Amino acid sequence: MAEISDLNSATALLGWDQQTYMPPGGVIARGNQIGTLSSLAHSKFVSQDVGVLLEDLKPYAESLDPDSDDFCLIEVTSRDYDKQKKVPSDFVAEFSRVTVVAHSAWEEARKNDDFSHFQPHLEKIVEMRRQYADFFAPYEHVYDPLLDDFEPGMKTAEVQEIFSELRPKQVELIKAIGEKPEVDDSFLHQSFEDQKQWDFGEQAITKYGYDWDRGRQDKATHPFTTNFGVGDVRITTRVDPNFLNTALFGTLHEAGHAIYEQGVSPDLERTPLGGGASLAIHESQSRMYENLLGRAYDFWVYFYPKLQEIFSTQLGNVDLDTFYKGINKVAPSLIRVEADEATYNLHIMLRLELEIALMEGKLMVADLPAAWNERMDDYLGVVPSNDAEGVLQDVHWSSGVLGYFPTYSLGNLVSNQLWEKINLDIPSLSSQIQGGDFSELLAWLHENVHRHGSKFKPQELVTRIVGSRIAPEPYLKYLNEKFGSIYQL
């Protein structure tokens, strides 16, 4: 497992370089390199040797504490083995090559607002995703195998049920807010020097507990976090010189992912347990650091005077209350990563519906831009003026990542379930945050979430911590209380 982990880390390093520093001319060679390493790691993992070892370990596993590292290692490795051995290694290699080239095509298509340039690459990806799902037939739904890659054990029907409960209540909240006077956020749309934005973001995540001895930050077209072990967890962000939120909340979000990975127990390194429990648990951490902290009043009691000092011309005459309301303004918008908390999940629901339609063959890739715009109008009442701010805005499809988007919304739910428990366990948390002290919060997260890596399935981990499975009630309560106060509902 350690050797396979090393191969996967080398692959991830090549992927990080591709999105940060690789010259455009390297894309074909990089696709071959990543394809070769991915195929090697997959072949090594699904070999008969590993199957025999796992079979030999079954009697030993039965004698172990189910919470022990060894038991969980055998169980998780067996589950992954049973799944991955259904996928041919040559398919893994080909898919890696296809997605590396597709990512480069997406970057160019987005820059030039030219969906037709990306379309044939996405058509190939969708075709291969259907092939991938067929490796696991029979299934309840063709989307299930994709979702399971990111959220082990979760079914499409479960996600749809949660979303059907969320949608009407969030639409009701947005409608109520729409009847109130609009919040002024014009002060966020000014000229903000790139380097000063960058430096402030780094100051904030240093306070959060991001360890720079085990990490770094670089620029990327679409922010992401990657890791090559607990000693090397890197983040990226992007900077808009005319809008403060982009780099600020992008940096806070990615730091949440990274702090999670930096907190995984070193005992789990170079094993299948050495990463996050699932993407929903991962997103619970990033959304927590971005929203429950970064968009909270308590956070800015400490940080706003520092931000005002850096941008005295732009923010010197903007008081804290006005700034807080501005960064939490609710308004239907085009860009998911910059969406407010009240409308964010609608962006996710839109993408989920499109992905399911693509997988079911009910929507052709060529018709995707029109379907995107139609749903944006239906869900949010706004329509992109071009594909760059519409169907081309997200990086995920270019990387072959279908099945991922629901985890963002699930992460929102989990973050609020955890937050309720954290505030019960740390009664002075609010005053600690106002003083810029995140140490007790970090220690709680490390003890209850981070150190376990992927020892436990997501539903099991959430139940262990808060006593119930993933549920929408705490999230809806949080939204109604927060925006009820801001908009005097």
N, C-alpha and C positions, 0 to 999 in steps of 0.2 A: 504493500500500500504506500509505503514511503517513496519508493521509486516512481510509482504512478503519480503521486502528488508532485514530485519534482518535475516530471514531464508536463503536467498540467500548469504548474507555476511558470515554466519556461514558455509555454504557449500563451499564458496570460501576459507575460512580460512583452512578448512580441505584439500582442493586441494593444497593450498600453502605448507602446512606441508608435504603432500605426496611427493612433488617434491623437498623438501629441507632437511627435517630431519627424516621423518618417516622410521623406520626400514623395510626391505623388507617383513618381516613376517606379517606386518599389512595390506597387500593389500586387502585381502578378507573382513576383518572387515571394512576397510575404504570404500570399495565399497558399503557395506550394509548401512553404516552411510550416505554416500553422496546420495545414492539412496533414503533412507527414507526422508532426508531433502528436496531433490529435488521434490519428490512426494508430500510432505506436502505443499511446496510453490506453486506448480502447482495447486493442488486441491483447495487451498485457493483462488488462483487468478481466476480460471475459474468457481467459484461457482456461483450459481444463485443470491446470495446476491450482488456480484459485478456487475453482469449484470443489476440488478434492479437499483442499485445506478447510474450506467452510463446512463441508460435510463432516470432516474429522473433528471439528470443533463443537459440533452440536451437543454431545454429552457434557463437555466442559461448560458450555454456556448454561445448561440446565442447573448446574451447581452454583451459579453466580447470583449475586444480588442484582436485580433488574436495573438498579440505578448506577451500578458500577460502570467504569469506563470500558472494561473488557466486554461485559455483556452488551452494552450499547454498540460497541465497535463491531462485534460479530453480527448483531441484528441489523444494523444500518448497512453494513457491507453486503450482507446476504440479500437485503431488499434491493440495493443498487445493482448487485450482480444479476439477480433474477430479471431485472428490467433491462439492463444494458446488453445482456447476452442475446436478446431478441433483435438487436440492431447490428447489421453487418458493419465491420470495420471500414470497408471501402465506401459505404454510405457516409460514415462519419467523416472520412477524409474529403469526400466530394462536397459535402455540405459545408465544411470549413472553408474550402476553396471558394465556393459559390458566395458565401456571406462576406468574405474578405473583399472580393471584387465588388459585391453589391454595396458594401459600406462606402467605398470610394465613389461609386456611381451616385449614391444618395447624396453625399456631400456636394458633388458637382451639380446635381439636379436641384438641390435646395438653394445653392448659391445663385443659380441661373433661373430659378422658378420654372423648371422644365420637368414635369412629371413623366413625360414620354421617355426621357433619358433613363429614368429609374424603373419604369414599368416592366420591361422584359426581365430584369433582375428579380423584381418582386414576384412576378409570375412563376419564375423558377423556384423561388423560396416557398411560395404557397404550395406548389406542386410537391415539393420535397417534404413539407410539413404534413401533407396528406399521406404520403408514403410512410412517413415516420409513424403516424397514428395507426396506420394499418398493421404495423409490426405488433401492435398490442390488441388487435381485434380478437374476440368480440369485446366491445366496450358499450357502456350506456350511451355515451355521446362521443362523436369524433374529436371534440375539443378536450375530453378528459385526459388523454395521455399527455397533452401539451401542458395543461394546468398542473398535472401531477409533478412535472419536472420542477416546478417552482414552489408548489404548495402540496407536499406529499399527503396523499389521502383525501384531498379535497376534490369534490365532484362539481361539474358545471352546474348541475341542478341546485346545489347548495348555494353557490355564488349568486345565481339568478334569484333564488328565494330571498337572500339577504338584500340584494339590490332592489327587488320589488317592494321591500319594506322601507328601504331608505328613500327611494325616488320621490314618492308623493309627499313625504314629510319635508324633504329638502326643497322641493318645488314650492310648497306652501310657505316655508320660511323665506325663500327668495322673493316670492310674490309680496309678502308682508313688508319686506325691506324695500322693495321697489316703490311702495306707496309712501315712503318717507323721504325727506329732503336728502339730496345726494351729498355724500361726504366729499370734502375737498382733498384731493391728493396731488394737486398741481405742483406742489413743492418737490415731489419725488421725480418729476419730469423736467430736470434741468441738466446743466452740464456738471458732471462729477468726474474729477480726474481719475483715470484708470488706476494708477498706482496707489492712490489714497484709498480707493475702494478696496483694492486688493489687500493693503496693509491692515485696514480695519477688520476685514473678514478674518484675517489670520490672528489678529489680537483676540477676537471673540472666541474662536475655536480653541485657541490656546487656553483660555479660561475654562472652556468646556472640559478640557482634559485631553485634547488631541496631542499625541506624543510625537514631536518633530524629529526625535532621534530614530523613530520608526515610521516616518512618513514624510511626504512632500506634497506640494500643490502645483499643478500646471494648468495651462489653458487647453480647452477642447471645444469642438463645435457644440457638443451636447455633454453637459457635466456627467461624470461617472466616478465610481470608486472601484479600485481593484487591489488585490493583495497577493503577495507571493510568500506568505507566512506571517506570523504574528509580529515579526520584526521588520516588515516592509509592507505597509498599507498606504496606498497613495490615493489622493483625490484630485479632481480637476474641477474647474469652474469656467464660466465665461463672463465677460464684462461688457455692459452696455454703458457707454460714456454719457448717455442722456437719460438713464433711468436707474435709480439706486437699487431697486429691489432685485434685479437680475443676479448680480454677483453676490449680493449680501445673503439672500435666502438660498441661493444655489450652494454657496459655501457652507452655510449652517446645515443644510440638508445632507450634503455629502459627508460632512464631519460626523453626523450621526451614524451613517453606515460604517465609517472608518473606525470610530471609537468602539463600536460593537466588535469588529474584527480584531482590533488591538487587544480587546478584553477576553478573547477566547483563551482558555487554559493552555499554557505551553505543553502540557501533557498530551494534548490532542493534536499537536502539530504533526504534519505529514501523515495524517490519517483521514478517512472519509468524515470524521467528526470535527475536523479542524476549520469549520466555517459556520455561518449562521444557520439557524434551525430551518428557516424557510424565507422566501422573499417577503411574506406578510410580516413576519417577525422583524426582518431587516427594515422594511418600510416603517414599522412602528417606531424604530429608533430614529430614522432619518426624519420622519414627520414630527416626532416628538421634539427633536432638537430644532427643527425649522419653525414649527408652529406653536406647540405648547410652551416652549421656551422663547424662541426667537420672535414670535408675534405677540408675546404676553407683555402686559404693562410692567410687571415686576422686572423683567429683563431690561427694559429701557430706563427704568429708574436708575440703574447703574450705568448702562452703556450710552444713553442719549447725550449726556453732557460731553462725553468723549467724542461722539460723532459730530456734535455741534462745533466742537473745537476744531476738528479736522475740516469741516465744511461750514465755516462760520458765515460766509457770504450767502450760501444757499439756505442754511437752516438756523442761522443766528436769531431770527425773529419768529421762528416756528416753535410754539411751546410744546411740552411733552404730550399733553392731551390731544392736541391737533395732530401731532406726528403719529401717535398710537392709532388714532382713528384712520389716518391716511393709509398706513400700512395694512390696515384691516378692512379697507373699503371693499364692499361687495358690489360687483358689477360684472355681468356676463362678459367674458373676454375670449379672445381667440386662442391664446397660448396656454396650454395645460400647466407648464411648470411655473407660470406666473399667475395662475388662477387663485382667487381668494378661497378660503376654507369652505365657504357656503356653497360655492358652485363647482369646486374641484371634482367631486365625485361624478358629476354629470359628464365631465370630459372622459372619465374612465368608463362609464356605462356606454357612452357612444362608441369607444374603441372596442369594448367587449362585444357589442352587437355586430360591429363590422368584422371582427376576427371570426366570430362564429359563422357569420354569413359566408365569409371566404372559405372557411373549412368545409362548410356544408355544400359548397358549390352553388349557393343561391346568389352570390355576388361575384362578378368577374373583376379582376384587378383593373381592367380598363375603365370600369364604371365606378371605381373607388372614389375619385375626386368629387364626382357629382353626389354620390351617396354621403360622403363626408359633409359636404356643404348643406345638403338637405337636413341631415340630423343636427348639425350645428344650429341651423335656423329653428328647428323643432324644439331642441333641448334648451338652447341658450338665447335664441333670438338674435344671434349675430351670424354673419356669413363672411368667410374669408374673401378678401379681394384678390388673392392669388394662392397658388398651391403651396408656396414656401411657408406661409403662415397657416396653411390648412393641412392637407394630407401629408405633406412632406416635413412637418415640424418635428416629429419624433424620430429618434435614432433606432428604436427597437426593431422595427420590421426589417431594416437593412442588415441587421445582425442575425436575422432569422428567429428573433425572439417573439413568437406568438404564444400566448398563454400567460404572459407576465403582467399585463396591465391590471387585472383584477386585484393583484396583490397590493397595489397602491391604496385602494379603498379599504381592503381588509386591514392594511397597516394602520390606516386612520382609526379604525375601530379598536384595534389592539392597543394603540398608543393611549387612547382615553381610558380603556380598562386598566392599563398599567398605572396611568396617572392618578386615578382615584385611589388605588392601593398605595402608591408612593406617598401621597399626601396624608393618608392615614398613618403610615409608618414613620413619616418625617413631618410632624406637625409644624415645625418652624421653617419648612421649605420656602415659603413665600419670602420671608425676611432674609433667608440665606441668598436667594436669587437676587434680591434687591441690593445685597451687599457684594454681588459678584462672586459668590462662593458656591461652586457646583460640586464640591468634593464629596459631600454626603450622598447627593443624588447619584454621582458616578459610582460610588461604592455600592449603593443599593442595586443599581443596574448590573454592575459587575457580578455581584453575588447571586442575583436572582435570574438574570438573563444571559449575560455575555459569556461567562466562564463555561457554560454548558455546551457551547458550540452547537452542533446538530445532534446531540445525544437523544433528544426527545422530539417527537412530531409536534408541529405547531399547536394543534388543539390541546395536546397533552401538556405542553409547556405552559400555555395560557391558563389551563385549568389548575395546574400545580400552583401558580402564582396568585391568581385572583379567585379561584374556586368555581369558575364557570367557563364554558367554551366561548369562542369568539361571538360577540353579540353587539348589536348596533345601539342599544339604549344609552350607554354612557356617552357615546359620541354625539347622539342627537341632543342629549341634555346639555352637553358642553356648548354645542352650536347655538342652541336657543338661549342659554344664559349669557354667553359672550356677546352675541349680536343683538339680543334683546336689550342689553345694557347700552351698547354703542348706538343703536338706532331707536332706543326708547320704545320698544314694541309693547 
